[in-house]
């Protein structure tokens, strides 16, 4: 019970920070919605962990609900890293293109 309370307090803090970032317009509306949904789902997973345990065992898995949630979280994090890597690669290519264009302009003057 204490672990759930601490986890929910941490999630509440993250949601508060998220609202502050949105309020100061440091994140987009889309990003705000996505991260809010993620944190609300994480909170729901913590609140309903016993029901998740029952569901998981009913489906025939030997893992507990919290282990399944951890697996899902790891998969999600790897996906985010993959997306960030693709974005970084795209930005690198765009920076290279811009630098080449500026260098060619400078040489033509």
N, C-alpha and C positions, 0 to 999 in steps of 0.2 A: 504494500500500500504506500509506503514511504517512497519507494522507487517511482511509482506512478505519479505521485504528487510532485516529486522533483522533476520528472520528465515533462509533466504538464506545465510546470512553472517555466522551464527552459523554453518550451514551445510558445508560451504566452510572451516571453521576452522577445523571441524571434519575431513573432507577429507584431509586437509593439514596434520593434526596429523597422520592420517592413513598412508599417504604416507611416513611420517617420520619414523613411526614404521616399515613399510615394508623395507625401505631403511636401517635401522639399524638391520634388520633381527630379530626383536622381535616378529613378527607374521609370520605365514606361508602364502604361496601364496594363498591357498584355503581360509583362513580366510580373507585375503586382498580382494579377489574377492567378497566374500559374503558381507562384510561390505561396500565395495565400491558400490555394487549394492543396498544395503539398503539405503545408503545416497543419491545416485542418484535418486532412486525412491521417497524418501522423498522430494527431491528438485523438482522433476517433479510434485509431488502432490501439492506442494505449488504454483508452477508456473501456473498449470492448474486447480486451485481450482474452478474457475467459471464453467469450463466444467464439472468437477466432480459434482458440485451442480446440473447442468442441467441433467446429466446422472442419478444421484440419484433420483431426483424428477420425471424424466421420467420413472423410474422403480417402482414408487409408494411409495417410502419411504418418511416419513415425516421429517427425519433428514437432516441436511445440509451435504455437502461434508466433511467439516472439522470434523464433529462429526463422520462420517463413518471412516475417516482416523484415528481418535483417537481410535475408537473401534478396528480397525485392529491393531494399534500399541499396545494396551493393550493385545490383544490376542497373538501377537507376543512376547511381553515381558514375558507373563506367560509361553509360550512355551519355551523360552530361560531359564527361571528359572527351568522349569521341566527338560530340558536337562542338565543343570548344576548340578541339584540334582542327576540325574542318574550318571553323571560322578563322582561326589563327592563320591557317594556310592561305585562305582567301585574302585576308588582310595583307599578308606578306607579298602575295602576287600583286595586289593593288598598289602597295607602296613601291615595289620594284618598277611597275609600269609608270607611276607618277615620277619617280626619280629619273628614269630613262628619258621621259618626255621633257622634263626640266633641263636635263643635261644636253639634249639635242637642241633645245631652244637657245641655251647659253652658247653653244658652239656655232649656231647659225647667226649670231649677232656680231 
